[in-house]
Amino acid sequence: MSLLEVSDLRVGFDTEAGLLQAVDGVNFSLDAGQTLGIVGESGCGKSVTSLTLLGLTRDEGTEISGRVSFEGRDLVAADEEELRAIRGSEMAMIFQDPLTSLHPYYKIGWQIVEGIVAHGELSPDEAKQRAIDYLGLVGIPDPSRRFDEYPHEFSGGMRQRAMIAMALVNEPKVLIADEPTTALDVTIQAQILRLLERLQEEMKMAVIMITHDLGVVAEVSDSIMVMYAGRVVEQGTVDEIFYDPRHPYTWGLLGSLARADRARSQRLSQIEGQPPSLVSMPEGCSFRPRCPYAFDKCTRLPGLEARGDEGAHPDRCWLDPERKRELRVIGADDQIGLREMAK
């Protein structure tokens, strides 16, 4: 049994316009020490999926079904007391925007200590020392002094490091990182990713990396799940997704990737159109209105299946595998070194 298994997860929100199906039948599993990258455009269901794992989407107007098995415990069926015991302790999350996730009125150290005391049996003095140790562990200089500073006194990169310290201080088994490098310059991004990789190796954590940046997932992930309009449209190892992409949406994402080996004057390709309304989804394949290769059969919803040759990874597209190879925007020559270029 895997450390974390998600089966047919569905999350819908009641709105005045109708049921907004934010997550529609997501399945994946994750073992200790592995990293799963979840990629897709804004609004595709990446963050809702991760928040639901921690029970943070529960509300009177939310419909949740499926199963989230964490070490054999079903988190969808768990009550709030069980979730509070797991949240921040066995499963933790680095939220997307540290400036809004950290309370501006409280010192950084106090906010970290609060999480330690809530889940542990350490005295206040022991909890303070542990918080200082973790601030140092994530690379914040002079952690004893920084412990007593407020979020506005930290730079963007240091706030992100403080969020990582807060997430890791109870040594979780699963870490969810929601856009952990957003709004950081490329140098700080690289530092944050190296830090997460090092800490993951030391703690043997499983990591879910949520991002729209293919360069990030190419660098840190073992497997990738591509989401579009609440559904998984392709799923496979990093090499399978980068070297043998099977879904037209994945082709579009890869084609829009900035490449150091291309002329500066060469324009990036783009995916025409906009994602569909999650309240009123198109008939059949949700990518059909934007797909240049759509045909009659696409009015039926394809399943997430491995099609064609033995060992193929699953995708959600009706195109014949041979036809996909002919149409694929990224040709064989262009694929060479693509993963390296993404890093």
Secondary structure as UniProt FT lines:
FT   STRAND          4..15
FT   TURN            16..17
FT   STRAND          18..30
FT   TURN            32..33
FT   STRAND          35..39
FT   TURN            42..43
FT   HELIX           46..53
FT   TURN            54..57
FT   TURN            60..61
FT   STRAND          62..70
FT   TURN            71..72
FT   STRAND          73..74
FT   TURN            75..77
FT   HELIX           80..86
FT   TURN            88..90
FT   STRAND          91..94
FT   HELIX           98..101
FT   TURN            104..105
FT   HELIX           108..119
FT   HELIX           124..137
FT   TURN            138..139
FT   HELIX           143..146
FT   TURN            147..148
FT   HELIX           151..153
FT   HELIX           156..168
FT   TURN            169..170
FT   STRAND          174..178
FT   TURN            180..183
FT   HELIX           186..203
FT   STRAND          206..211
FT   HELIX           214..220
FT   STRAND          223..228
FT   TURN            229..230
FT   STRAND          231..237
FT   HELIX           238..243
FT   HELIX           248..255
FT   TURN            260..261
FT   TURN            264..265
FT   TURN            286..287
FT   HELIX           288..290
FT   TURN            292..293
FT   HELIX           296..299
FT   STRAND          305..306
FT   TURN            310..311
FT   STRAND          314..315
FT   HELIX           321..327
FT   HELIX           332..335
FT   TURN            336..337
FT   HELIX           338..342
//
